[in-house]
Structure formats: structure tokens, C-alpha cells
Amino acid sequence: MADYTENLTQLGASTDAPASPDLAILERVPNPQVGTDYVARFVCPEFTSLCPVTGQPDFAHLVIDYVPRDFLVESKSLKLYLQSFRNHGAFHEDCTVGIGRRLTEELTPKWLRIGGYWYPRGGIPIDVFWQTGRPPEDVWLPDQGVPPYRGRG
């Protein structure tokens, strides 16, 4: 059996969070189920970034679904990549779509979607959705499971 970890630089080692998304290294491993369409999901319920105007923190619940082709994202590198947004100033739309595009560039999946469910800023929640196109026909695609924001009560 091949050692899929031999080229990984972050897994199994103490790794500091990258200072920015541009400096973050997204690593990938071979998909052991090439030829089988399935959905892999990552959920980040405590995503944070900064408002590019005020510098105040913004919070989101991200849900990333993808149908792998040849590669899977290595989860520790994804965690560190998402953590790199903590001190990064960008609008909700830019963060959400940018994460989706970067994952698509690195993984070249058959399909990917990201839902960014942002907590209210100025009393208005902003939800941002992006996907690469239509999902493959025969995959089970569950609801992202995040209810619409209803405020208190």
C-alpha cells in the first residue's frame, strides 16, 4: 500500500496558522475511490474573517461539499487555510467564493459547492452560495443543514 502522506508538509507536525490565505498551503492526497462518485463534506461552524472597512470580526458557518476526481483535500491543511482568514479583511462574498475557487483550482473536483451562512452584520445576515456547475446525476446531495437566520424567537 502506498504512503500517501510522504509529500505532506503539515500533517503530523506542529504547524502555525498561515498569516493570510495567500500564504496558506492546501495539500491533497490521492482519492482512493477514483471512478466512484460520492460527496465529501466539510463543515466549519466557526469561520472568522475581518470586515475590510471596519476591521471588526465577521463570523460564518461554512459548508463545503465536493465530488472528488483524482484528489482529496487533506483536512489539516484545509483547517489551517480556513484559519488564515482570521486576520484577513474581505467581504463575505469574496471570502466564500474565493474559498470555493481556490479549492477547485487545487483539487479539480468533478463538482464543488460552498455555502457561506454569515451571521448578521448591521442586523442583516448575508448568505453566499457558489458552485462549479451541476452536480453529477447519481450522487446523493443532502441539504446543507443550516436553517435560514430567524433572529431571536
C-alpha positions in Angstrom: 0.0 0.0 0.0 1.3 3.4 -1.0 2.2 6.0 1.7 0.0 9.0 0.8 1.5 11.1 3.5 5.1 11.2 2.3 4.7 14.5 0.4 2.5 16.2 3.0 4.3 19.1 4.9 1.7 19.9 7.6 0.2 16.6 8.8 1.8 15.0 11.8 3.7 18.2 12.7 3.1 21.3 14.7 2.1 23.9 12.2 1.4 27.6 12.8 -1.6 29.2 11.2 -0.7 31.0 8.0 -0.7 34.8 8.2 -3.0 35.1 5.2 -5.0 32.9 2.7 -2.4 33.6 0.0 0.3 32.1 2.2 -1.7 29.1 3.2 -0.7 25.7 1.7 -3.6 23.5 0.6 -2.4 19.9 0.4 -4.1 17.0 -1.4 -3.9 13.2 -1.3 -4.9 10.7 -4.0 -8.6 9.7 -4.0 -8.7 6.0 -3.0 -12.1 5.7 -4.7 -11.4 7.1 -8.2 -14.2 6.2 -10.5 -16.8 6.3 -7.8 -18.9 9.4 -7.5 -19.5 10.4 -3.9 -19.9 13.6 -1.9 -17.4 14.7 0.8 -18.5 17.4 3.2 -16.5 19.8 5.4 -18.3 22.0 7.9 -16.7 25.0 9.6 -19.2 26.4 12.0 -16.8 28.9 13.5 -15.3 30.6 10.5 -14.0 34.1 11.1 -12.6 36.9 8.9 -12.4 40.7 9.2 -14.6 43.4 7.7 -12.4 45.1 5.1 -13.8 48.5 6.0 -14.2 48.5 9.8 -11.7 45.7 10.8 -14.4 44.2 13.0 -14.7 40.4 13.1 -17.2 38.6 10.9 -18.5 35.1 11.7 -19.9 32.4 9.4 -20.9 28.8 9.2 -19.3 27.3 6.1 -20.4 24.1 4.4 -18.2 22.7 1.6 -19.5 19.8 -0.5 -17.5 18.3 -3.3 -17.4 15.2 -5.6 -13.7 14.3 -5.8 -12.0 13.3 -9.0 -8.3 12.3 -8.5 -7.6 14.1 -5.3 -9.0 14.8 -1.8 -8.1 17.8 0.3 -6.0 17.0 3.3 -8.2 18.1 6.2 -5.5 19.7 8.4 -4.3 21.9 5.5 -8.0 22.9 4.9 -8.3 23.8 8.6 -5.2 25.9 8.5 -6.3 27.5 5.3 -9.7 28.5 6.7 -8.0 29.7 9.9 -5.8 32.0 7.8 -8.8 34.2 7.2 -8.9 35.3 10.9 -6.8 38.4 10.2 -7.8 38.8 6.6 -10.1 41.6 5.5 -12.6 40.7 2.8 -16.3 41.0 2.2 -18.5 37.9 2.8 -18.9 37.3 -0.9 -15.2 37.5 -1.6 -14.3 35.0 1.2 -17.0 32.5 0.3 -16.4 32.5 -3.5 -12.6 32.8 -3.1 -12.5 29.6 -0.9 -14.6 27.7 -3.4 -12.4 28.8 -6.3 -9.2 28.0 -4.5 -10.4 24.5 -3.6 -11.5 24.0 -7.2 -8.1 25.1 -8.5 -6.2 22.8 -6.1 -8.4 19.7 -6.4 -10.0 19.9 -9.8 -13.1 18.0 -8.4 -15.9 16.8 -10.6 -18.1 19.3 -8.7 -17.9 21.6 -5.7 -20.3 23.9 -3.8 -19.8 26.1 -0.8 -22.5 27.7 1.3 -21.4 30.7 3.5 -24.0 31.4 6.1 -22.8 34.7 7.6 -24.1 35.9 11.0 -25.8 39.4 10.9 -23.8 42.5 10.4 -25.8 45.7 11.0 -28.8 43.5 11.5 -28.6 41.8 8.1 -27.4 38.2 7.7 -25.7 37.5 4.4 -25.7 34.0 2.9 -23.4 33.4 -0.1 -23.6 30.3 -2.3 -21.2 29.2 -5.1 -20.8 26.1 -7.1 -18.9 24.9 -10.1 -21.9 23.8 -12.1 -24.5 21.0 -12.0 -23.7 18.1 -9.6 -23.2 14.6 -11.1 -26.6 13.0 -11.6 -26.3 9.9 -9.4 -24.8 11.4 -6.2 -26.8 11.9 -3.1 -26.7 15.5 -2.2 -28.0 16.3 1.2 -29.3 19.6 2.3 -26.6 21.7 3.8 -28.5 21.6 7.1 -28.2 25.3 8.0 -31.6 26.9 8.7 -32.3 30.4 7.5 -31.5 33.1 10.0 -34.6 34.0 12.0 -33.2 36.1 14.8 -34.5 35.6 18.3 -37.7 33.7 18.6 
